Amino acid sequence: MDSHKLTALVVDDDRMVRIIHGKMLNSVGVKNQVVQNGKEAINVHLSGQTFDLILMDLDMPIMNGIEAIKELRSMGICSTIAGVSARSMESHIQEFMEAGLDEYLEKPLNISKLTSFIHKFYVTN
Amino acid sequence: MDVGQMQRQWLDYTRSLFIEGFLDNQFLQLQQLQDENNPEFVVEVVSLFFDDSERLLKDLNFALDQQGVDFKKVDAHVHQLKGSSSSIGAQRVKNACIAFRNFCEDQNVEACLRCLQQVKQEYCLVKNKLETLFRLEQQIVAAGGSIPMMELGF
């Protein structure tokens, strides 16, 4: 699938990160929305929207990344979910993977990490 | 000074910021995201960084000034500052935050206060450097030139 037809949801409590990751996705042709925490990510899906990709921050107030991923998976959401975090300790990554995510990406994201992630899950024409 | 000289000055200045470790590759990522649709993208994001950093440094002052220091709170603020600085490529600020977090773990107030001074110093330095860089960019654009593309090939 051409990356220009993909959609994404950016979930992060940091305003700068939402802007940067949103712009990075735009630059590779992925239409995207941004929300501030796990609860808003759930609400967006409850309103009927779905996305091909979700970039989910780990540490967020109200509802964190792990809780949100578990909830989305239990709702039957099959989107490709990447956990995005500054944490690099093995135990945390394990917790993240067990919650139901497809990939772990270490912050800060760059275009190269993003395109590798997209190409891994979506073959471009 | 003609546009060519200004552009060379900008390139030399930017290179020095990378060589001296003030900025890392993440800053280049931001520059690559800037285009005709968003010509002020880097300035906008860096301005957010300045706002966030100033708020967090105030919060850190307050948190470390308390009788019983809440190290979890201090660590949370430093974690945020580390994240912001890392997002824009402010490498020396990020590294100062990494050192700071180690002392939060040790719950060492004196060491944390020293770290805070170090972070403030690095923040002030990079803020001055970036403001100088943006002034150079404004001069180039005002003279009808464009900002060169920066590559880490040195």
Interface residues (C-beta under 8 A of the other chain):
Chain A: D14 R15 M16 V17 I19 I20 K23 M24 S27 D59 A86 K107 P108 N110 I111
Chain B: N25 Q26 Q29 L30 Q32 L33 N38 F41 E44 V45 L48 F49 D52 H79 Q80 K82 G83 S84 S86 S87 I88 G89
